[in-house]
Amino acid sequence: MATRISSHLVRTSGSPDVIVIGAGVVGAACAHYAARAGLSVTVLDRGPVAGGTTGAGEGNLLVSDKEPGAELELALYSLRLWRELAEELPSAIEYETKGGVVVASDETRLAALRALAAAQTDAGAETREVSGGELRDLEPHLAEGMPGGVHYPQDAQVHPALAAAHLLRASGAEVRCGEEVTAVLTAADGTVRGVATASGDRLLAPYVVNAAGTWGGEIARMAGVRLPVLPRRGFVLVTEPLPRIVRHKVYAADYVADVASGSAALQTSAVVEGTPAGPVLIGASRERVGFDRTLSTEVLRRLADRATALFPVLGGVRAIRAYAGFRPYLPDHLPAIGHDPRVPGLLHACGHEGAGIGLAPATGALTAAALTGSAPPLDPRPFRPDRFPDSSAAPDRRPR
C-alpha cells in the first residue's frame, strides 16, 4: 500500500503507484527507494535492463571529478548509500573500494589540482596530496617524471549492469522490458494519468518518473515540456585480461576540465583502470554528435596514445574491443531530479551525464522523498527540472 497517493488521481485497482521509465541504474535506484518507501512500482524500458548508458558505463562512483557544490554533495551522499547497498547485496554488484588517483603532468597542473582538492576537502571529500615518488608507490607502472597528484580514497566502482539488475530485483518492482513508452497520458487539467506503450497498452498511475537517460528529453516532450537533455558520445577501449597492473582509477588532471566543459567538440583525456576480471578499461572521450554510433578510429587512437603515455606498460598490450555510449548531458552539468511543476505527477531523474552510476542511489532517495512528501536527504533545489530558460517550449524534433 502506498505511503502517499496523489491527490490528482485515484489509483485504479491493480495499477501501480509509480511508473518508472527506464531500467538503467538510475531508474533501478528510483524503483528501489520508492518501493522501500512503501510504493508499488512498475518499470518500463523499450530495451533490456541496463541496455542504454548504464550498460556502456565503467561503473565509477567518484568524488574526485566533482567540483564543490551541489553535485559533490549529491556524490558524497550517494557514496554512503552505495556502501549500504553493498552490504545488502554482498558481492552481487562487484562493489570495489579501489580509490582514485589524479596525476598532474607539470607543476602548473599540480597547483590547480592542489587548489581543487583543498576546496573538495572543505566540502567533505577525503583527499591526500601525493608526491611524484608516492605516485609510483600507489601505481608502480605509472610513467616516470610526474611531479605529483592527489589520492581520493573514497572513489569506488561497481559493475553497472549487475547493480541495475540487483537493485530492480531487490525492489520487487514489476519490470517490463521491450515496452516502449509512446505517450505520457494527462487529464484535462494537465495532470499525469499514466503512459501508453507501443504495444497499445495504457498503464495508469498517479506518478511517472522520467529516468530515460539520454532520451529523457524525449519523454519530457511527450508530456509537453522541454528538458534540454543532449547525448554526449564517449568511447571505451578494453584490453586483453591482465594481472592487476593498474590498482586504482587513474586519470590525468585534464579530465576534470573535460567533465566540466560544455564544448560540443571532441575532447580526450587519459582515464585508466583495472577490473577484477583482468581487462583494463581506457577512456575517456566526449563529443556531441547526436546519436551517431559510428566507430571513430581517431578517437580510439587518441585514447590509446594517452593511456600509454600514462602507463607505458600498456604499449605492448592488445586492445580486444571498443564500445560507445551516450552520456545524458544537461547544459549546467547537473541532473534534473524531482517534481516537474509544469506537469503535476511527472518527475524527472535524468541528465546525470557520465556520473549517473555514482549518483543513482542519491537520485533514487531524492525521488522517493518527493513521491512520498517526506523530508529530502539534501537540498533538491539545484536539480529542479524547470530551471532552464525557455523550459516551457517542447523540442521540435525527436532523437533517433
N, C-alpha and C positions, 0 to 999 in steps of 0.2 A: 504494500500500500504506500502511495507517495507521501512524503513528508508534507508536500505542499502542492495542491493542484491549482493551475492557473484560474484566475477569476474570469478570463475572457472565453473559456471553452470548457465545458464539462466533458471529461474523458469518456469516450464510448467504452462500454464493457468489452474487455479483451484487448483493447488497444493500449499502447504504452503511454507512459507519462512524457517520455522524451524520445525523439528520433535524432540519432547522430548520423550525419552524412560524412562518411569517410572512415575506413578501417585501418588507417595508418596508426602510428604510435600516439599521436595527439588525440585522434578520435577514440582510440582504445583507452587512453587515460581519462578522457571525459566520461566514457561509459563506466569505467571502474569506480571513479569517485562519485558519480551520480548514483550508481547502484548502492554504493556504501552509504550514501545519504538516505537511502530508502526509496529511490525512484525506480520504476520499471523502464527499461531501456531497450530500444531496437536500433541496431547499427546497420546501415546500408552502404554498400560500395559497389560501383559498377565493375570492379575487378576483384582480385583476391585480397586477402589480408596482407597489408604491407606491400601492395602492388605498385605504389607510386613512389613518392620521395623517400619514404621510410626504407623501402627495400633497396634504394640506391645510396643510403647513408652509411657512414662508418660507425655509428653508434656513440658518438662523442658526447660526453657530459662535461662541459667546460665552463670554468670561470675565467680562465687565462685570457680569452679573447674578448672579454666583455669590459667596456669602459664603465666607470662608476655611474650609477643612475638606475633607472627602473629595470633595465634588462639584467644588470648584475644582481640586483635584489631578487628578481624572479629566479635567476640561475642558482643563487645560494639557497633559496628556499627549496627549489626543485632537487638540488643535490641531497638535501636532508630527506626528502621524500623517496628518492631513489634508494638511499641506504635502507629505509624502512621496507621498501618493496623487495630489495634483495634478500632481506631476512624472511619475508613472507613467501618468496618464490626462490628458495635457495638453488643455486646453480642453473636454474631453468633459463635465466636471461643472460648468463655469462657476464655477470657484473664483475668488473675488474678495476681495482683502485690503483691504476698504473701511475698516475701523476703526469703532469705535463712539464716540458722544458722548452722555453722560448730562448732562442740564441740570437745574439747580435753579431753582425759581421765586422763592425767597426765601432770606435768609441762614440761617434755621434749617435748611432742607433742604440748603443748601450745606455747612453744618457737618457734618451727618450723612453726606453724600456724601463729604466730605473724610476723615472717620474711616474709612468703609468702604474707600475707595481706599488709605489707608495700610495697613490690615490686609491688603488684597489684594496690595499691593506686597511686604509682608513674606512673603507666601505664594508669591511668584514671578511674579505678574502684572505687566505693564507698564502703568503709569498716569501720566497727566500732568494736573495741575490746570490749568484754563484760566480766565482772567478773562472778564467779560462781553464785553469788546471782542474778545478772542481767539475767543470762540464765533462771532462774526459773521465772523471771518476763515475759520474752518472751515466754517461754514454761512451764507453771505451772506443767505439768505432767512429765517433764523430770526427769530422775534419779538424786538422790542427789549425792553430792560429786564431781561433775565435776569442775575442777579449773577455767574454763573459755572457751571462744570461740570467734568467730568473726561473726558479723551480716552483711549480704550482702543485703541491701535494694533493689538493682536492680534486683535480681533474681525474676523470674516470671514464669507463667505457662499458657499454652493454652491446649485446647482439640485437640490432634494431628490430629485425623481423620476429625473432623469438620473443622479445619484450612485448611487442604489439599483440602477438598471438596469446601469450600467457596472461596479459592484462585483460584481454577480452574474455578468456576462459574463466579467470577468477571473478570477473564482474557478474557472470551469469546472464549477460545480455543476450538477446536473440540477435544473431549475426546473419545477415542475408547478403551474400556475395553474388556478383553478377546482376545486381539490381541497380540500374542507372536511374537516378532521380532526374525527371524531366520538367518538373514544375514544383514550386512551393505554393501550396494552397493557402489562400487567405479568405477571410469572411468579408462581408460588405464593408465593415468598418476598418478593414486593413489588417486585422489580427490574424496570426498564423492559425491554420486548421490542420496542417499536415503536409504531406507530399504526394505527388503522383510519380509513377515509375514507367519506364519504357515498356514493361510488360502489361501495362494497363491498370495496375493496382493503384488504389488510393488508400494510403495509410494515414489515419487521423491521429493527432497528438497535439496537446496544447503548447508544446515546445519543440523547436527544431534547432539543432546545433550544427552550424556550418563548420565542419572540420575537414573540408575537402582539399586542404593543402594548396597546391599551385592552382587548382581550379576553384578556389574559394571565391574569387571574383565572379565566376560564372554562376555559382549558387546565389550569391548576393543579387546578381542581375535578375535571376528568376523571381526573387522577392521584390523587385522593383527599386533596388537601391544600388549605389555604387560603392565598391570596396576595391581600391586600385592594386590588387594583387597581380604581380607580373612574374613570369618564370625566369629564373637566373640559372643558366645551364652550368653544370660542372662535370668534370671527368675524374675518374679514379683509375690508377694503374694498380694491378695486382701482380705480385711476383710469385715465383715458384715457392713452395714451402721451404723455410729456412730455420736453422737454430735461432734462438731468441737474440738476434744481434742488435735489435732496437728495443730498448727496455721501456721507454716512455712514449707518449705522444710528443714528437719533437717538431718544432716548426720555427721558421725564420721570423724575426720581428716584423718584417714587411707584411706578413699575413694579417696582422691586426688591422693595419691600414686598409688592406683589401676588403676585409669584412665590413669596415665602416664606410667604404666608398659607395657612392650611388652611380658610378660610371657604368654605362652600357658596354664599354669596350672590354676586350679580353684582358684579364689580369691573372697572372700565375705567381704563386709563391710556394716555397718548399714546405710540405707537411708530410711527415714520415712517421709511421707507427707499425709496430709488430702486432701480431694477433696470437691468441693461444693456439690456433691451429697451424701456425707457421708462416703463412704468406705475410709479406709486408705490404701495407696499403700506402699508396703515394698520391698525394694531391698537392695543391688544390688549385682549381681554376674557376673563374667566374666570368660570365658574359651573358648579355641579354640578346638572344637570337630567336625569341619566340619559343615554340615547341619543336624546334628543329633538332632531331636526334642524330644528324649526320656525324659520323666519326671524323674527328679533326686530328690528322697526323701532326699538324703543327703544335696543337695543344699538348699532345702526348709527348712530343719531342721536348717541349719546354719543361714538362713535369719531370721527365727522366733526367734532363740536364740539371735541374735544380736539386733533385734528390741526390744525385751522385756527387754534386758539389758539397752537399751537407754530409753525406755518408759515402765516401769514395769506395767502400767495400761493395756497394751495390752496383758498381760499374761492371762487374763480371757476373751479374745475376740476370736470369731471364724473367721478363715480364710475360705472364701467361695469358692475361686477358685485360681488358679495359671496359669500363661501362660508364654510362652517362646518367645523370639525374637532373631534376629541375627543382631549385630551391624556390619556395614561395616568398617572393620579395615584396615588401611594402616600403614606400619612399623614406620613412623615418627609421627604418630598421627595427621597429618594434612590432610584435604581433598584435592582432585585433582579438580581444578576449572580452566576452560578456554580452549583455543585452544590447540589441540594436534599437535605440529609441524610436527609430523611424518605422519599425515593423514590430509591434508587440508580439512577443512569443518567439522571435528569431534571436538566436545568439550566435556569435562567431567565435571560433577558436582556430585561427589560421594566420598565415603571414609571418611565420617564425624564421623564414629564410633557412640558413643552414643549422639553426640551433633548435629545431623542433624536437629532436630526440631528448636533448638535455632539458628542455623546458616543458616537456609533456606533462609530468606529474603536477607541477605547479599550475599549469594551464587547466588541467582537469579539476584540481581543487578549487580554483577560482570559479570555474564554470559551475561546479556543484554548489558552491556558495550562492552564486547568482540565481540558480534554479530554485533553491530552497529558501532564499531570503535570509540566510544566516550571515553572520559577520564574515567578511572576506579575510583570508590569512595575510594579505598585504594590500596596499593601496591599488585598486584596479583602474584608477582614473587615467594613467598614462596609456592604457591599452584600449581606450574607448573606440569602438568601431566607427563612430561618426566624426572622428577628429580631423578628417581630411577635407581640404577645400573642395567645394562643389560636390560633396559626397551624396547629394540627393539625386544626381543625374546618373542614370544607369549607362554602362558602356554600350557602344552601338554595334559591337561585333563579338562573336563568340570565339574563344580559343579553339584550336584544332589539335 
